[in-house]
Amino acid sequence: MAAFDPWDPAFLADPYPAYAELRAQGRVHYFEPTDQWLVPHHADVSALLRDRRLGRTYQHRFTHEEFGRTAPPPEHEPFHTLNDHGMLDLEPPDHTRIRRLVSKAFTPRTVERLKPYVRGLADELASALVAAGGGDLLKDVAEPLPVAVIAEMLGIPASDRAPLRPWSAEICGMYELNPSEETAARAVRASTEFSDYLRELIAARREEPGDDLISGLIEAHDEGDRLTEQEMISTAVLLLNAGHEATVNATVNGWYALFRDEAQLSALRADHSLVPAAVEELMRYDTPLQLFERWVLDEIEIAGTTIPRGAEVALLFGSANHDPTVFKNPDRLDLTRPDNPHISFGAGIHYCIGAPLARIELAASMTALLEKAPALRLAQEPERKPNFVIRGLEGLSVAV
């Protein structure tokens, strides 16, 4: 277990050798610093994502006291109100009801309709990068694209979009392991400000509906069910946070991996039809979400180890995506990998509802950069963010 240290810069730079050690040592490991059971194998992670004895929450069945857990401090309430009403952190029947209603507004047609906008914006951002002679791929392309797309989809005016990325980053700080009180205070402030903004936007859309997702969420109904205002706010924040954090980090992680593998980058430059497969392989190769947590609602057993009710399991997506029993030569980047059952978008009832949109965004930005900046290259070695759960870079300096 000494190799697994999610606060060690050397581990954060490359966690994959430590994962190989974890897989070799067994199927489940107790990690005392976070009071979690680490699950590193693909088959177990995939199965547990679908196992109804585990849940993203326990409060639909137990009080904090019954579950042997302490309630969050009252001063964290704005964050938890926002987080706990989003479908990612709910279980049936609430999850089923909210996902069904959200799906009525966030349809495949909605996503398909965004394609021209996504491609046009990707072209525009790539062209601006080329005109500038290079820049920071993260700030100039990776961040603006998904933030603008989600904001466009939700109907957030361009003049209101500047705080979206900072709000999202501060809220997502709470998803790291053992977040500090300073991190919590920033997340609470961002949760309050973002919620207040969306409450006003929802009120405006009630008065004057538009052709946007907020209006669609207001309108969505099924057999008398409707989303509450808090559920709409939490859904909008979830779509922004999950929708752009993963896309931003997948973009920069992916390009950094390509810059370090000249053969694969050359193959991609020569054949742009590889882009869809490249998107899948890059998400597998350096997974943007490394860990996903589940509460044990009913006792489970993994390889002879009993994990009691009230425990928490940490499903190691990054490790599962490098499991050699599933992926041949998993530590090799292979844009032509024929079978790629990565679990970067999760599985089961919490499978990422935005996965189709993320794929469109990633393919659009990659294609635009290949076309507009065919000689794109790394200008200097990037710094890795000091985060484990959400894996990304501080920036990615490139030249054209």
C-alpha positions as CSV (number, residue, x, y, z in Angstrom):
1,M,0.0,0.0,0.0
2,A,3.0,2.3,0.4
3,A,2.9,3.0,-3.4
4,F,-0.7,4.5,-3.1
5,D,-0.3,8.0,-1.8
6,P,-2.8,10.4,-3.3
7,W,-1.0,13.5,-1.8
8,D,2.5,12.6,-3.1
9,P,3.5,14.7,-6.1
10,A,5.4,11.7,-7.6
11,F,2.2,9.6,-7.4
12,L,0.1,12.4,-8.8
13,A,2.5,12.7,-11.8
14,D,2.0,9.0,-12.7
15,P,-0.4,6.9,-10.5
16,Y,-0.5,4.0,-12.9
17,P,2.5,2.0,-11.5
18,A,1.0,2.2,-8.0
19,Y,-2.3,0.9,-9.4
20,A,-0.5,-2.1,-10.9
21,E,0.9,-2.9,-7.5
22,L,-2.6,-2.6,-5.9
23,R,-4.0,-5.0,-8.5
24,A,-1.2,-7.4,-7.9
25,Q,-1.7,-7.3,-4.2
26,G,-5.4,-8.1,-4.2
27,R,-8.9,-7.1,-5.2
28,V,-9.7,-4.8,-2.2
29,H,-7.5,-2.8,0.2
30,Y,-8.4,-0.8,3.3
31,F,-6.9,2.7,3.1
32,E,-6.8,4.2,6.6
33,P,-6.1,7.9,5.7
34,T,-9.5,8.2,4.0
35,D,-11.3,5.4,5.8
36,Q,-12.1,3.8,2.4
37,W,-11.8,0.4,0.7
38,L,-9.9,0.7,-2.6
39,V,-11.1,-1.4,-5.5
40,P,-8.6,-1.5,-8.3
41,H,-9.8,-4.2,-10.8
42,H,-12.0,-3.5,-13.8
43,A,-14.3,-6.4,-13.2
44,D,-15.0,-5.4,-9.6
45,V,-15.3,-1.7,-10.4
46,S,-17.7,-2.4,-13.2
47,A,-19.8,-4.8,-11.1
48,L,-20.0,-2.5,-8.1
49,L,-21.1,0.4,-10.2
50,R,-24.2,-1.7,-10.9
51,D,-24.6,-3.2,-7.5
52,R,-27.7,-1.9,-5.7
53,R,-26.2,-2.8,-2.3
54,L,-24.1,0.3,-2.8
55,G,-25.3,3.8,-3.2
56,R,-24.1,7.4,-3.8
57,T,-26.1,8.3,-0.7
58,Y,-27.4,6.5,2.3
59,Q,-30.0,9.1,3.4
60,H,-32.8,7.5,1.5
61,R,-32.5,4.5,4.0
62,F,-30.7,5.6,7.1
63,T,-30.0,8.7,9.3
64,H,-26.4,9.7,9.7
65,E,-26.5,8.2,13.2
66,E,-28.0,4.8,12.0
67,F,-25.3,4.6,9.4
68,G,-22.5,5.3,11.8
69,R,-21.6,8.6,10.2
70,T,-21.5,12.2,11.4
71,A,-23.7,14.8,9.8
72,P,-21.9,17.5,7.8
73,P,-21.2,20.8,9.8
74,P,-24.1,23.3,9.5
75,E,-21.9,25.8,7.9
76,H,-21.5,23.5,4.9
77,E,-25.2,23.3,4.3
78,P,-25.4,25.4,1.1
79,F,-22.9,23.0,-0.6
80,H,-24.8,19.9,0.5
81,T,-28.2,21.3,-0.4
82,L,-26.9,21.9,-3.9
83,N,-25.0,18.6,-4.2
84,D,-27.5,16.3,-2.5
85,H,-30.4,17.3,-4.9
86,G,-28.5,16.4,-8.0
87,M,-29.2,13.0,-9.6
88,L,-25.6,12.0,-9.4
89,D,-25.8,11.8,-5.6
90,L,-29.3,10.4,-5.3
91,E,-30.7,6.8,-5.4
92,P,-34.1,5.5,-6.5
93,P,-36.8,6.4,-6.3
94,D,-35.7,10.1,-6.3
95,H,-32.9,9.4,-8.8
96,T,-35.3,7.5,-11.2
97,R,-37.8,10.4,-11.1
98,I,-35.3,13.2,-11.6
99,R,-33.3,11.4,-14.4
100,R,-36.6,10.6,-16.2
101,L,-37.6,14.2,-16.1
102,V,-34.2,15.6,-17.0
103,S,-34.0,13.1,-19.9
104,K,-37.2,14.7,-21.3
105,A,-35.4,18.0,-21.7
106,F,-31.8,16.8,-22.3
107,T,-32.7,14.6,-25.3
108,P,-30.4,13.1,-28.0
109,R,-32.1,15.7,-30.3
110,T,-31.0,18.5,-28.0
111,V,-27.4,17.3,-28.1
112,E,-27.5,16.7,-31.9
113,R,-28.8,20.2,-32.4
114,L,-25.7,21.6,-30.7
115,K,-23.3,19.9,-33.1
116,P,-22.9,22.9,-35.5
117,Y,-22.4,25.3,-32.6
118,V,-19.8,23.1,-31.0
119,R,-17.9,22.6,-34.3
120,G,-18.0,26.3,-35.1
121,L,-16.8,27.3,-31.7
122,A,-14.0,24.7,-31.8
123,D,-12.9,26.1,-35.2
124,E,-13.0,29.6,-33.9
125,L,-10.9,28.8,-30.8
126,A,-8.3,26.8,-32.7
127,S,-8.0,29.6,-35.3
128,A,-7.4,32.2,-32.5
129,L,-4.7,29.9,-31.0
130,V,-3.0,29.7,-34.4
131,A,-3.3,33.5,-35.0
132,A,-1.6,34.1,-31.6
133,G,1.2,31.7,-32.5
134,G,0.3,29.4,-29.7
135,G,-0.7,29.8,-26.1
136,D,-2.2,27.8,-23.2
137,L,-4.3,25.0,-24.7
138,L,-6.2,24.7,-21.4
139,K,-7.2,28.4,-21.1
140,D,-7.5,29.1,-24.8
141,V,-9.4,26.0,-26.1
142,A,-10.1,23.3,-23.5
143,E,-11.9,25.5,-21.0
144,P,-13.9,27.9,-23.1
145,L,-15.4,25.3,-25.4
146,P,-17.4,23.1,-22.9
147,V,-18.2,26.1,-20.6
148,A,-19.7,28.0,-23.6
149,V,-21.6,24.9,-24.8
150,I,-23.2,24.1,-21.5
151,A,-24.0,27.7,-20.9
152,E,-25.5,27.9,-24.4
153,M,-27.6,24.8,-23.8
154,L,-28.8,26.1,-20.4
155,G,-29.6,29.5,-21.9
156,I,-27.1,31.5,-19.7
157,P,-26.4,34.8,-21.5
158,A,-22.8,35.3,-22.7
159,S,-22.5,38.4,-20.5
160,D,-23.2,36.2,-17.4
161,R,-20.7,33.4,-18.1
162,A,-17.5,34.7,-16.6
163,P,-18.1,33.3,-13.0
164,L,-19.2,29.8,-14.2
165,R,-15.7,28.2,-14.4
166,P,-14.5,29.6,-11.0
167,W,-17.8,28.6,-9.3
168,S,-17.4,25.1,-10.8
169,A,-13.8,24.7,-9.8
170,E,-14.5,25.8,-6.2
171,I,-17.5,23.4,-5.9
172,C,-15.5,20.5,-7.3
173,G,-12.8,21.0,-4.7
174,M,-15.1,19.2,-2.3
175,Y,-14.8,16.0,-4.3
176,E,-11.1,15.6,-3.5
177,L,-10.0,13.3,-0.6
178,N,-10.3,14.9,2.8
179,P,-10.9,18.5,1.6
180,S,-9.7,21.3,3.9
181,E,-11.9,23.8,5.7
182,E,-10.7,26.5,3.4
183,T,-11.7,24.4,0.4
184,A,-15.1,23.8,2.0
185,A,-15.6,27.6,2.6
186,R,-14.9,28.4,-1.0
187,A,-17.3,25.6,-2.1
188,V,-20.0,27.0,0.2
189,R,-19.6,30.5,-1.2
190,A,-19.7,29.3,-4.8
191,S,-22.7,27.1,-4.1
192,T,-24.6,30.0,-2.7
193,E,-23.7,32.4,-5.5
194,F,-24.4,29.9,-8.3
195,S,-27.7,28.9,-6.7
196,D,-28.8,32.5,-6.3
197,Y,-28.0,33.2,-9.9
198,L,-29.8,30.2,-11.2
199,R,-32.9,31.0,-9.0
200,E,-33.1,34.3,-10.8
201,L,-32.6,32.8,-14.2
202,I,-35.4,30.1,-13.5
203,A,-37.7,32.9,-12.4
204,A,-37.0,34.8,-15.7
205,R,-37.6,31.7,-17.8
206,R,-40.9,31.0,-16.0
207,E,-42.1,34.4,-17.1
208,E,-40.6,34.2,-20.6
209,P,-39.7,30.6,-21.7
210,G,-37.0,30.1,-24.4
211,D,-35.6,27.3,-26.5
212,D,-33.1,26.3,-23.8
213,L,-32.6,23.5,-21.2
214,I,-33.7,25.6,-18.2
215,S,-37.0,26.3,-20.0
216,G,-37.2,22.5,-20.8
217,L,-36.6,21.6,-17.2
218,I,-39.4,23.9,-16.1
219,E,-41.7,22.4,-18.6
220,A,-40.7,18.7,-18.1
221,H,-43.4,16.7,-16.5
222,D,-44.5,13.1,-16.3
223,E,-47.7,11.7,-14.7
224,G,-48.0,14.9,-12.6
225,D,-44.3,14.8,-11.5
226,R,-42.3,18.0,-12.0
227,L,-38.8,19.0,-10.9
228,T,-38.7,21.3,-7.8
229,E,-36.8,24.5,-8.1
230,Q,-33.9,23.1,-6.0
231,E,-33.8,20.0,-8.3
232,M,-33.6,22.3,-11.4
233,I,-30.8,24.3,-9.8
234,S,-28.8,21.2,-8.8
235,T,-29.3,19.6,-12.2
236,A,-28.0,22.8,-14.0
237,V,-24.9,22.9,-11.7
238,L,-24.3,19.2,-12.1
239,L,-24.4,19.5,-15.9
240,L,-22.0,22.3,-15.9
241,N,-19.6,20.8,-13.3
242,A,-19.6,17.3,-14.6
243,G,-20.0,18.4,-18.2
244,H,-17.0,20.6,-18.4
245,E,-14.6,19.4,-15.7
246,A,-14.3,16.0,-17.5
247,T,-14.0,17.5,-20.9
248,V,-11.4,20.1,-20.0
249,N,-9.2,17.6,-18.3
250,A,-9.7,14.9,-20.9
251,T,-8.6,17.5,-23.5
252,V,-5.4,18.5,-21.8
253,N,-4.5,15.1,-20.5
254,G,-5.1,13.7,-24.0
255,W,-3.0,16.2,-25.8
256,Y,-0.2,15.9,-23.3
257,A,-0.2,12.1,-23.8
258,L,-0.1,12.6,-27.6
259,F,2.8,15.0,-27.4
260,R,4.8,12.3,-25.5
261,D,4.0,9.6,-28.2
262,E,5.2,10.9,-31.5
263,A,4.2,7.7,-33.4
264,Q,0.6,7.9,-32.3
265,L,0.4,11.7,-32.8
266,S,1.8,11.2,-36.4
267,A,-0.8,8.5,-37.1
268,L,-3.6,10.8,-35.9
269,R,-2.3,13.7,-38.0
270,A,-2.2,11.5,-41.1
271,D,-5.6,10.1,-40.6
272,H,-8.3,12.2,-39.0
273,S,-10.8,9.4,-39.1
274,L,-9.0,8.1,-36.0
275,V,-10.4,10.9,-34.0
276,P,-13.5,9.0,-32.5
277,A,-11.3,6.1,-31.4
278,A,-8.6,8.5,-30.2
279,V,-11.2,10.2,-27.9
280,E,-12.0,6.9,-26.3
281,E,-8.4,5.7,-25.9
282,L,-7.2,9.0,-24.5
283,M,-10.0,8.9,-21.9
284,R,-8.9,5.4,-21.0
285,Y,-5.2,6.1,-21.0
286,D,-5.2,9.1,-18.6
287,T,-8.6,9.1,-17.0
288,P,-10.0,12.5,-16.0
289,L,-12.0,11.1,-13.0
290,Q,-9.7,8.7,-11.2
291,L,-12.0,7.7,-8.3
292,F,-15.7,7.3,-7.7
293,E,-17.1,6.7,-4.2
294,R,-20.0,4.5,-3.1
295,W,-21.5,3.9,0.3
296,V,-22.0,0.3,1.4
297,L,-25.8,0.1,2.2
298,D,-25.8,-3.7,2.8
299,E,-22.8,-5.8,3.6
300,I,-20.8,-7.1,0.6
301,E,-17.9,-9.5,0.2
302,I,-15.0,-9.1,-2.2
303,A,-12.5,-12.0,-2.6
304,G,-13.2,-13.2,0.9
305,T,-13.1,-9.8,2.5
306,T,-16.3,-8.6,4.2
307,I,-17.0,-4.9,3.8
308,P,-19.7,-3.9,6.4
309,R,-22.7,-1.6,6.0
310,G,-21.6,2.0,6.7
311,A,-18.2,1.6,5.0
312,E,-17.2,3.5,1.9
313,V,-15.6,2.0,-1.2
314,A,-13.4,4.0,-3.6
315,L,-13.7,2.6,-7.1
316,L,-10.4,3.3,-8.9
317,F,-11.4,4.2,-12.5
318,G,-7.8,5.0,-13.4
319,S,-6.7,1.6,-12.3
320,A,-9.6,-0.3,-13.9
321,N,-8.8,1.4,-17.2
322,H,-5.3,0.0,-17.0
323,D,-6.3,-3.6,-16.0
324,P,-4.3,-6.0,-18.2
325,T,-7.0,-8.6,-18.0
326,V,-9.2,-6.3,-20.0
327,F,-6.8,-4.1,-22.0
328,K,-3.9,-5.6,-23.9
329,N,-0.7,-3.6,-23.1
330,P,-2.7,-1.2,-21.0
331,D,0.2,1.3,-20.4
332,R,0.6,1.7,-24.2
333,L,-1.3,4.4,-26.0
334,D,-3.0,2.8,-28.9
335,L,-5.4,4.9,-31.0
336,T,-6.4,1.9,-33.0
337,R,-7.4,-0.2,-30.0
338,P,-10.2,-2.4,-31.3
339,D,-12.0,-3.1,-28.0
340,N,-12.1,-0.3,-25.4
341,P,-14.6,-0.9,-22.6
342,H,-13.2,1.9,-20.5
343,I,-15.4,3.1,-17.6
344,S,-14.5,6.8,-17.6
345,F,-18.2,7.7,-17.9
346,G,-19.2,5.2,-15.2
347,A,-21.8,2.5,-15.5
348,G,-25.2,1.5,-14.2
349,I,-28.0,4.0,-13.3
350,H,-25.4,6.8,-12.7
351,Y,-23.8,6.4,-16.2
352,C,-22.9,9.9,-17.3
353,I,-26.0,11.5,-19.0
354,G,-23.7,14.0,-20.8
355,A,-21.4,11.3,-22.3
356,P,-22.7,11.9,-25.9
357,L,-22.2,15.7,-25.6
358,A,-18.7,15.2,-24.1
359,R,-17.7,12.9,-27.0
360,I,-19.0,15.6,-29.5
361,E,-16.9,18.3,-27.8
362,L,-13.8,16.3,-27.5
363,A,-13.9,15.2,-31.2
364,A,-14.7,18.7,-32.3
365,S,-11.8,20.3,-30.5
366,M,-9.4,17.6,-31.6
367,T,-10.4,17.8,-35.2
368,A,-10.2,21.6,-35.2
369,L,-6.7,21.6,-33.8
370,L,-5.5,18.9,-36.2
371,E,-6.9,20.9,-39.1
372,K,-5.9,24.4,-38.0
373,A,-2.7,23.6,-36.2
374,P,-1.2,20.5,-37.9
375,A,2.2,21.1,-36.4
376,L,0.9,21.8,-32.8
377,R,3.6,20.9,-30.3
378,L,4.4,21.2,-26.6
379,A,6.2,24.5,-25.8
380,Q,7.1,23.6,-22.2
381,E,6.5,20.8,-19.7
382,P,3.2,21.4,-17.8
383,E,2.6,21.3,-14.1
384,R,0.2,18.7,-12.8
385,K,-2.7,20.0,-10.6
386,P,-2.2,18.9,-7.0
387,N,-5.5,16.9,-7.2
388,F,-6.1,13.2,-7.3
389,V,-9.8,12.5,-7.9
390,I,-10.2,15.0,-10.7
391,R,-6.9,14.6,-12.7
392,G,-5.7,17.5,-14.8
393,L,-3.0,20.0,-15.6
394,E,-2.5,23.6,-14.4
395,G,-2.0,24.5,-18.1
396,L,-0.6,23.2,-21.4
397,S,1.7,25.6,-23.2
398,V,1.8,24.9,-26.9
399,A,3.3,26.4,-30.1
400,V,1.9,26.1,-33.6
